[in-house]
């Protein structure tokens, strides 16, 4: 089975993080072959603390990580930070305000 890294840049994404997190957790693809890297890109809201709380409560088998930039560097830099940290061969980019179906990763792989 192929391993997948999901990279999610966060910039003032406070209203969207929970739904994004839930969409990732609801994926039908084998959770032990998935990781999700949230990259906080210098948010001025509570994006980082919300993401950390969700990650701490995660019991799905998906490996979640949170990386942070000390100031806003833009979505491309956040994605590149995620790519550098990714441990899997396949990478899926998701924005914090995206909604995906439960079969998205399974179908793409």
N, CA, C and O atoms as a GROMACS GRO file, in nm:
protein
  436
    1UNK      N    1   0.085  -0.118   0.000
    1UNK     CA    2   0.000   0.000   0.000
    1UNK      C    3   0.090   0.124   0.000
    1UNK      O    4   0.192   0.127   0.068
    2UNK      N    5   0.050   0.225  -0.076
    2UNK     CA    6   0.127   0.349  -0.088
    2UNK      C    7   0.098   0.443   0.028
    2UNK      O    8  -0.016   0.454   0.073
    3UNK      N    9   0.201   0.510   0.077
    3UNK     CA   10   0.187   0.606   0.186
    3UNK      C   11   0.165   0.746   0.130
    3UNK      O   12   0.223   0.784   0.029
    4UNK      N   13   0.079   0.822   0.200
    4UNK     CA   14   0.039   0.955   0.152
    4UNK      C   15   0.063   1.059   0.261
    4UNK      O   16   0.029   1.038   0.377
    5UNK      N   17   0.121   1.171   0.220
    5UNK     CA   18   0.134   1.288   0.308
    5UNK      C   19   0.036   1.394   0.261
    5UNK      O   20   0.035   1.430   0.143
    6UNK      N   21  -0.046   1.443   0.353
    6UNK     CA   22  -0.139   1.552   0.324
    6UNK      C   23  -0.081   1.678   0.385
    6UNK      O   24  -0.053   1.683   0.505
    7UNK      N   25  -0.062   1.780   0.304
    7UNK     CA   26  -0.003   1.906   0.351
    7UNK      C   27  -0.111   2.014   0.350
    7UNK      O   28  -0.175   2.039   0.248
    8UNK      N   29  -0.129   2.077   0.467
    8UNK     CA   30  -0.233   2.179   0.482
    8UNK      C   31  -0.170   2.308   0.536
    8UNK      O   32  -0.138   2.315   0.654
    9UNK      N   33  -0.152   2.410   0.451
    9UNK     CA   34  -0.106   2.540   0.501
    9UNK      C   35  -0.217   2.607   0.582
    9UNK      O   36  -0.334   2.600   0.546
   10UNK      N   37  -0.178   2.671   0.689
   10UNK     CA   38  -0.274   2.744   0.772
   10UNK      C   39  -0.232   2.890   0.781
   10UNK      O   40  -0.120   2.921   0.822
   11UNK      N   41  -0.320   2.978   0.742
   11UNK     CA   42  -0.297   3.120   0.765
   11UNK      C   43  -0.432   3.182   0.801
   11UNK      O   44  -0.520   3.197   0.716
   12UNK      N   45  -0.447   3.217   0.927
   12UNK     CA   46  -0.572   3.273   0.980
   12UNK      C   47  -0.692   3.188   0.935
   12UNK      O   48  -0.791   3.238   0.883
   13UNK      N   49  -0.678   3.059   0.959
   13UNK     CA   50  -0.777   2.961   0.914
   13UNK      C   51  -0.864   2.911   1.028
   13UNK      O   52  -0.928   2.806   1.017
   14UNK      N   53  -0.867   2.985   1.137
   14UNK     CA   54  -0.938   2.943   1.259
   14UNK      C   55  -1.079   2.886   1.232
   14UNK      O   56  -1.112   2.782   1.290
   15UNK      N   57  -1.162   2.949   1.148
   15UNK     CA   58  -1.299   2.897   1.131
   15UNK      C   59  -1.307   2.763   1.056
   15UNK      O   60  -1.411   2.697   1.058
   16UNK      N   61  -1.199   2.723   0.989
   16UNK     CA   62  -1.204   2.609   0.899
   16UNK      C   63  -1.130   2.484   0.948
   16UNK      O   64  -1.153   2.375   0.896
   17UNK      N   65  -1.042   2.499   1.045
   17UNK     CA   66  -0.950   2.390   1.080
   17UNK      C   67  -1.022   2.265   1.127
   17UNK      O   68  -0.985   2.155   1.087
   18UNK      N   69  -1.123   2.278   1.210
   18UNK     CA   70  -1.193   2.160   1.264
   18UNK      C   71  -1.256   2.078   1.152
   18UNK      O   72  -1.242   1.955   1.150
   19UNK      N   73  -1.323   2.144   1.059
   19UNK     CA   74  -1.387   2.071   0.948
   19UNK      C   75  -1.280   2.006   0.859
   19UNK      O   76  -1.298   1.893   0.814
   20UNK      N   77  -1.172   2.075   0.834
   20UNK     CA   78  -1.061   2.020   0.755
   20UNK      C   79  -1.006   1.896   0.824
   20UNK      O   80  -0.988   1.792   0.760
   21UNK      N   81  -0.980   1.907   0.952
   21UNK     CA   82  -0.929   1.795   1.032
   21UNK      C   83  -1.025   1.676   1.027
   21UNK      O   84  -0.983   1.562   1.007
   22UNK      N   85  -1.154   1.703   1.044
   22UNK     CA   86  -1.255   1.598   1.040
   22UNK      C   87  -1.260   1.530   0.903
   22UNK      O   88  -1.277   1.409   0.895
   23UNK      N   89  -1.247   1.609   0.795
   23UNK     CA   90  -1.245   1.552   0.660
   23UNK      C   91  -1.127   1.458   0.641
   23UNK      O   92  -1.140   1.353   0.577
   24UNK      N   93  -1.014   1.494   0.695
   24UNK     CA   94  -0.895   1.409   0.684
   24UNK      C   95  -0.915   1.281   0.766
   24UNK      O   96  -0.884   1.172   0.718
   25UNK      N   97  -0.966   1.295   0.886
   25UNK     CA   98  -0.989   1.178   0.972
   25UNK      C   99  -1.094   1.083   0.916
   25UNK      O  100  -1.092   0.964   0.947
   26UNK      N  101  -1.185   1.133   0.832
   26UNK     CA  102  -1.292   1.051   0.776
   26UNK      C  103  -1.249   0.976   0.649
   26UNK      O  104  -1.330   0.905   0.590
   27UNK      N  105  -1.125   0.991   0.608
   27UNK     CA  106  -1.080   0.923   0.486
   27UNK      C  107  -1.088   0.771   0.500
   27UNK      O  108  -1.060   0.716   0.606
   28UNK      N  109  -1.128   0.706   0.391
   28UNK     CA  110  -1.141   0.560   0.391
   28UNK      C  111  -1.008   0.490   0.365
   28UNK      O  112  -0.996   0.370   0.389
   29UNK      N  113  -0.910   0.564   0.317
   29UNK     CA  114  -0.778   0.504   0.293
   29UNK      C  115  -0.719   0.463   0.428
   29UNK      O  116  -0.745   0.527   0.530
   30UNK      N  117  -0.640   0.358   0.430
   30UNK     CA  118  -0.583   0.305   0.554
   30UNK      C  119  -0.507   0.414   0.630
   30UNK      O  120  -0.407   0.467   0.581
   31UNK      N  121  -0.554   0.447   0.748
   31UNK     CA  122  -0.498   0.557   0.826
   31UNK      C  123  -0.352   0.536   0.863
   31UNK      O  124  -0.278   0.633   0.878
   32UNK      N  125  -0.310   0.414   0.878
   32UNK     CA  126  -0.170   0.391   0.916
   32UNK      C  127  -0.074   0.421   0.800
   32UNK      O  128   0.048   0.422   0.820
   33UNK      N  129  -0.126   0.446   0.681
   33UNK     CA  130  -0.044   0.483   0.566
   33UNK      C  131  -0.057   0.632   0.532
   33UNK      O  132  -0.020   0.675   0.423
   34UNK      N  133  -0.111   0.708   0.627
   34UNK     CA  134  -0.132   0.851   0.604
   34UNK      C  135  -0.064   0.935   0.711
   34UNK      O  136  -0.058   0.898   0.828
   35UNK      N  137  -0.015   1.049   0.668
   35UNK     CA  138   0.028   1.152   0.762
   35UNK      C  139  -0.030   1.284   0.714
   35UNK      O  140  -0.055   1.302   0.595
   36UNK      N  141  -0.051   1.375   0.807
   36UNK     CA  142  -0.100   1.508   0.773
   36UNK      C  143  -0.009   1.609   0.840
   36UNK      O  144   0.016   1.602   0.961
   37UNK      N  145   0.040   1.702   0.761
   37UNK     CA  146   0.128   1.806   0.812
   37UNK      C  147   0.057   1.941   0.797
   37UNK      O  148   0.037   1.990   0.686
   38UNK      N  149   0.020   2.000   0.911
   38UNK     CA  150  -0.032   2.135   0.913
   38UNK      C  151   0.088   2.229   0.923
   38UNK      O  152   0.176   2.208   1.006
   39UNK      N  153   0.090   2.332   0.839
   39UNK     CA  154   0.199   2.431   0.845
   39UNK      C  155   0.136   2.566   0.875
   39UNK      O  156   0.074   2.627   0.788
   40UNK      N  157   0.154   2.612   1.000
   40UNK     CA  158   0.104   2.743   1.039
   40UNK      C  159   0.198   2.849   0.982
   40UNK      O  160   0.316   2.854   1.017
   41UNK      N  161   0.145   2.932   0.894
   41UNK     CA  162   0.226   3.031   0.823
   41UNK      C  163   0.214   3.169   0.887
   41UNK      O  164   0.181   3.266   0.819
   42UNK      N  165   0.242   3.176   1.017
   42UNK     CA  166   0.243   3.304   1.086
   42UNK      C  167   0.104   3.361   1.113
   42UNK      O  168   0.086   3.483   1.111
   43UNK      N  169   0.008   3.275   1.137
   43UNK     CA  170  -0.129   3.320   1.163
   43UNK      C  171  -0.135   3.415   1.282
   43UNK      O  172  -0.061   3.401   1.379
   44UNK      N  173  -0.227   3.514   1.271
   44UNK     CA  174  -0.248   3.609   1.380
   44UNK      C  175  -0.368   3.569   1.465
   44UNK      O  176  -0.397   3.634   1.565
   45UNK      N  177  -0.437   3.461   1.427
   45UNK     CA  178  -0.552   3.414   1.504
   45UNK      C  179  -0.512   3.290   1.585
   45UNK      O  180  -0.394   3.270   1.613
   46UNK      N  181  -0.607   3.209   1.622
   46UNK     CA  182  -0.581   3.091   1.704
   46UNK      C  183  -0.561   2.963   1.622
   46UNK      O  184  -0.578   2.853   1.675
   47UNK      N  185  -0.526   2.976   1.496
   47UNK     CA  186  -0.508   2.859   1.409
   47UNK      C  187  -0.412   2.757   1.470
   47UNK      O  188  -0.443   2.638   1.473
   48UNK      N  189  -0.298   2.802   1.516
   48UNK     CA  190  -0.198   2.710   1.569
   48UNK      C  191  -0.248   2.635   1.693
   48UNK      O  192  -0.230   2.514   1.702
   49UNK      N  193  -0.310   2.705   1.786
   49UNK     CA  194  -0.355   2.637   1.908
   49UNK      C  195  -0.472   2.542   1.879
   49UNK      O  196  -0.481   2.437   1.941
   50UNK      N  197  -0.559   2.578   1.787
   50UNK     CA  198  -0.670   2.490   1.750
   50UNK      C  199  -0.614   2.363   1.686
   50UNK      O  200  -0.656   2.252   1.720
   51UNK      N  201  -0.521   2.379   1.592
   51UNK     CA  202  -0.461   2.262   1.527
   51UNK      C  203  -0.391   2.173   1.630
   51UNK      O  204  -0.404   2.051   1.624
   52UNK      N  205  -0.318   2.234   1.723
   52UNK     CA  206  -0.248   2.156   1.825
   52UNK      C  207  -0.345   2.078   1.914
   52UNK      O  208  -0.320   1.962   1.947
   53UNK      N  209  -0.455   2.141   1.951
   53UNK     CA  210  -0.556   2.073   2.032
   53UNK      C  211  -0.616   1.954   1.957
   53UNK      O  212  -0.632   1.846   2.014
   54UNK      N  213  -0.648   1.973   1.831
   54UNK     CA  214  -0.704   1.864   1.750
   54UNK      C  215  -0.604   1.750   1.735
   54UNK      O  216  -0.639   1.633   1.747
   55UNK      N  217  -0.479   1.785   1.708
   55UNK     CA  218  -0.374   1.683   1.691
   55UNK      C  219  -0.357   1.605   1.820
   55UNK      O  220  -0.341   1.482   1.817
   56UNK      N  221  -0.358   1.673   1.932
   56UNK     CA  222  -0.341   1.607   2.063
   56UNK      C  223  -0.453   1.508   2.093
   56UNK      O  224  -0.432   1.408   2.162
   57UNK      N  225  -0.572   1.536   2.042
   57UNK     CA  226  -0.685   1.448   2.069
   57UNK      C  227  -0.702   1.338   1.964
   57UNK      O  228  -0.790   1.254   1.976
   58UNK      N  229  -0.619   1.339   1.861
   58UNK     CA  230  -0.631   1.245   1.751
   58UNK      C  231  -0.607   1.101   1.796
   58UNK      O  232  -0.509   1.071   1.864
   59UNK      N  233  -0.699   1.012   1.759
   59UNK     CA  234  -0.684   0.870   1.788
   59UNK      C  235  -0.715   0.786   1.665
   59UNK      O  236  -0.758   0.671   1.677
   60UNK      N  237  -0.694   0.841   1.547
   60UNK     CA  238  -0.734   0.775   1.423
   60UNK      C  239  -0.628   0.683   1.365
   60UNK      O  240  -0.661   0.595   1.285
   61UNK      N  241  -0.504   0.700   1.403
   61UNK     CA  242  -0.397   0.626   1.340
   61UNK      C  243  -0.324   0.708   1.235
   61UNK      O  244  -0.216   0.670   1.190
   62UNK      N  245  -0.383   0.820   1.195
   62UNK     CA  246  -0.315   0.912   1.104
   62UNK      C  247  -0.212   0.988   1.186
   62UNK      O  248  -0.241   1.036   1.296
   63UNK      N  249  -0.091   1.000   1.133
   63UNK     CA  250   0.014   1.076   1.202
   63UNK      C  251  -0.002   1.224   1.165
   63UNK      O  252   0.017   1.262   1.049
   64UNK      N  253  -0.037   1.305   1.261
   64UNK     CA  254  -0.051   1.449   1.241
   64UNK      C  255   0.071   1.520   1.299
   64UNK      O  256   0.124   1.481   1.403
   65UNK      N  257   0.115   1.624   1.229
   65UNK     CA  258   0.223   1.710   1.280
   65UNK      C  259   0.186   1.855   1.253
   65UNK      O  260   0.111   1.886   1.160
   66UNK      N  261   0.240   1.942   1.335
   66UNK     CA  262   0.220   2.086   1.318
   66UNK      C  263   0.356   2.153   1.312
   66UNK      O  264   0.436   2.143   1.405
   67UNK      N  265   0.382   2.222   1.203
   67UNK     CA  266   0.503   2.300   1.186
   67UNK      C  267   0.463   2.447   1.180
   67UNK      O  268   0.350   2.478   1.144
   68UNK      N  269   0.555   2.536   1.215
   68UNK     CA  270   0.520   2.678   1.218
   68UNK      C  271   0.628   2.766   1.160
   68UNK      O  272   0.747   2.744   1.181
   69UNK      N  273   0.584   2.867   1.086
   69UNK     CA  274   0.671   2.977   1.044
   69UNK      C  275   0.654   3.089   1.146
   69UNK      O  276   0.544   3.109   1.197
   70UNK      N  277   0.760   3.161   1.175
   70UNK     CA  278   0.749   3.270   1.273
   70UNK      C  279   0.680   3.394   1.216
   70UNK      O  280   0.634   3.480   1.292
   71UNK      N  281   0.672   3.404   1.084
   71UNK     CA  282   0.597   3.512   1.020
   71UNK      C  283   0.541   3.460   0.888
   71UNK      O  284   0.584   3.356   0.838
   72UNK      N  285   0.445   3.531   0.833
   72UNK     CA  286   0.381   3.488   0.709
   72UNK      C  287   0.478   3.493   0.593
   72UNK      O  288   0.537   3.598   0.565
   73UNK      N  289   0.496   3.379   0.527
   73UNK     CA  290   0.587   3.369   0.412
   73UNK      C  291   0.513   3.333   0.285
   73UNK      O  292   0.573   3.326   0.178
   74UNK      N  293   0.383   3.308   0.295
   74UNK     CA  294   0.303   3.277   0.177
   74UNK      C  295   0.274   3.128   0.165
   74UNK      O  296   0.344   3.044   0.221
   75UNK      N  297   0.169   3.098   0.089
   75UNK     CA  298   0.123   2.960   0.077
   75UNK      C  299   0.227   2.870   0.012
   75UNK      O  300   0.240   2.753   0.048
   76UNK      N  301   0.302   2.922  -0.084
   76UNK     CA  302   0.405   2.839  -0.150
   76UNK      C  303   0.514   2.798  -0.053
   76UNK      O  304   0.558   2.684  -0.053
   77UNK      N  305   0.557   2.891   0.032
   77UNK     CA  306   0.659   2.859   0.132
   77UNK      C  307   0.605   2.758   0.233
   77UNK      O  308   0.677   2.668   0.276
   78UNK      N  309   0.478   2.772   0.271
   78UNK     CA  310   0.417   2.677   0.365
   78UNK      C  311   0.412   2.538   0.302
   78UNK      O  312   0.442   2.439   0.368
   79UNK      N  313   0.373   2.530   0.177
   79UNK     CA  314   0.371   2.400   0.108
   79UNK      C  315   0.510   2.342   0.097
   79UNK      O  316   0.529   2.222   0.117
   80UNK      N  317   0.608   2.425   0.066
   80UNK     CA  318   0.746   2.375   0.057
   80UNK      C  319   0.797   2.324   0.191
   80UNK      O  320   0.868   2.224   0.195
   81UNK      N  321   0.761   2.391   0.300
   81UNK     CA  322   0.797   2.343   0.433
   81UNK      C  323   0.735   2.205   0.456
   81UNK      O  324   0.800   2.115   0.510
   82UNK      N  325   0.610   2.189   0.416
   82UNK     CA  326   0.543   2.060   0.429
   82UNK      C  327   0.609   1.953   0.345
   82UNK      O  328   0.628   1.840   0.390
   83UNK      N  329   0.645   1.987   0.222
   83UNK     CA  330   0.714   1.891   0.135
   83UNK      C  331   0.845   1.846   0.198
   83UNK      O  332   0.876   1.726   0.199
   84UNK      N  333   0.922   1.940   0.251
   84UNK     CA  334   1.050   1.907   0.314
   84UNK      C  335   1.033   1.813   0.433
   84UNK      O  336   1.120   1.731   0.461
   85UNK      N  337   0.921   1.826   0.503
   85UNK     CA  338   0.896   1.743   0.621
   85UNK      C  339   0.826   1.611   0.589
   85UNK      O  340   0.824   1.520   0.672
   86UNK      N  341   0.768   1.601   0.471
   86UNK     CA  342   0.690   1.482   0.434
   86UNK      C  343   0.779   1.359   0.430
   86UNK      O  344   0.893   1.363   0.386
   87UNK      N  345   0.722   1.248   0.477
   87UNK     CA  346   0.796   1.123   0.483
   87UNK      C  347   0.745   1.020   0.381
   87UNK      O  348   0.799   0.910   0.373
   88UNK      N  349   0.643   1.056   0.305
   88UNK     CA  350   0.581   0.960   0.215
   88UNK      C  351   0.604   0.997   0.068
   88UNK      O  352   0.634   1.112   0.035
   89UNK      N  353   0.588   0.898  -0.017
   89UNK     CA  354   0.613   0.916  -0.160
   89UNK      C  355   0.506   1.000  -0.229
   89UNK      O  356   0.535   1.074  -0.323
   90UNK      N  357   0.382   0.988  -0.182
   90UNK     CA  358   0.272   1.062  -0.242
   90UNK      C  359   0.237   1.181  -0.155
   90UNK      O  360   0.233   1.171  -0.032
   91UNK      N  361   0.210   1.296  -0.222
   91UNK     CA  362   0.175   1.418  -0.150
   91UNK      C  363   0.044   1.472  -0.205
   91UNK      O  364   0.024   1.479  -0.326
   92UNK      N  365  -0.044   1.509  -0.113
   92UNK     CA  366  -0.172   1.570  -0.149
   92UNK      C  367  -0.178   1.705  -0.079
   92UNK      O  368  -0.158   1.714   0.042
   93UNK      N  369  -0.205   1.811  -0.156
   93UNK     CA  370  -0.219   1.944  -0.099
   93UNK      C  371  -0.366   1.973  -0.073
   93UNK      O  372  -0.451   1.949  -0.159
   94UNK      N  373  -0.393   2.024   0.045
   94UNK     CA  374  -0.529   2.059   0.083
   94UNK      C  375  -0.524   2.193   0.154
   94UNK      O  376  -0.441   2.214   0.242
   95UNK      N  377  -0.612   2.284   0.117
   95UNK     CA  378  -0.622   2.410   0.189
   95UNK      C  379  -0.715   2.392   0.308
   95UNK      O  380  -0.801   2.304   0.307
   96UNK      N  381  -0.698   2.474   0.409
   96UNK     CA  382  -0.776   2.460   0.532
   96UNK      C  383  -0.926   2.475   0.509
   96UNK      O  384  -1.006   2.418   0.583
   97UNK      N  385  -0.965   2.551   0.407
   97UNK     CA  386  -1.107   2.572   0.380
   97UNK      C  387  -1.162   2.475   0.275
   97UNK      O  388  -1.274   2.493   0.228
   98UNK      N  389  -1.083   2.375   0.238
   98UNK     CA  390  -1.130   2.272   0.144
   98UNK      C  391  -1.215   2.168   0.215
   98UNK      O  392  -1.198   2.142   0.334
   99UNK      N  393  -1.306   2.110   0.140
   99UNK     CA  394  -1.385   1.997   0.186
   99UNK      C  395  -1.364   1.885   0.086
   99UNK      O  396  -1.379   1.905  -0.035
  100UNK      N  397  -1.328   1.767   0.135
  100UNK     CA  398  -1.307   1.654   0.046
  100UNK      C  399  -1.397   1.537   0.089
  100UNK      O  400  -1.435   1.525   0.205
  101UNK      N  401  -1.430   1.453  -0.008
  101UNK     CA  402  -1.514   1.337   0.023
  101UNK      C  403  -1.430   1.234   0.098
  101UNK      O  404  -1.307   1.238   0.091
  102UNK      N  405  -1.493   1.142   0.168
  102UNK     CA  406  -1.420   1.041   0.243
  102UNK      C  407  -1.334   0.948   0.155
  102UNK      O  408  -1.241   0.884   0.204
  103UNK      N  409  -1.365   0.941   0.027
  103UNK     CA  410  -1.292   0.852  -0.064
  103UNK      C  411  -1.180   0.922  -0.142
  103UNK      O  412  -1.116   0.858  -0.226
  104UNK      N  413  -1.156   1.049  -0.116
  104UNK     CA  414  -1.062   1.126  -0.197
  104UNK      C  415  -0.923   1.062  -0.204
  104UNK      O  416  -0.873   1.038  -0.314
  105UNK      N  417  -0.862   1.035  -0.091
  105UNK     CA  418  -0.725   0.981  -0.093
  105UNK      C  419  -0.724   0.840  -0.152
  105UNK      O  420  -0.636   0.807  -0.231
  106UNK      N  421  -0.821   0.759  -0.115
  106UNK     CA  422  -0.829   0.623  -0.168
  106UNK      C  423  -0.839   0.624  -0.321
  106UNK      O  424  -0.767   0.548  -0.387
  107UNK      N  425  -0.924   0.707  -0.376
  107UNK     CA  426  -0.941   0.714  -0.521
  107UNK      C  427  -0.818   0.770  -0.590
  107UNK      O  428  -0.782   0.724  -0.698
  108UNK      N  429  -0.754   0.869  -0.531
  108UNK     CA  430  -0.636   0.929  -0.593
  108UNK      C  431  -0.518   0.832  -0.595
  108UNK      O  432  -0.442   0.828  -0.692
  109UNK      N  433  -0.503   0.754  -0.490
  109UNK     CA  434  -0.393   0.657  -0.487
  109UNK      C  435  -0.424   0.546  -0.588
  109UNK      O  436  -0.346   0.453  -0.603
   0.00000   0.00000   0.00000
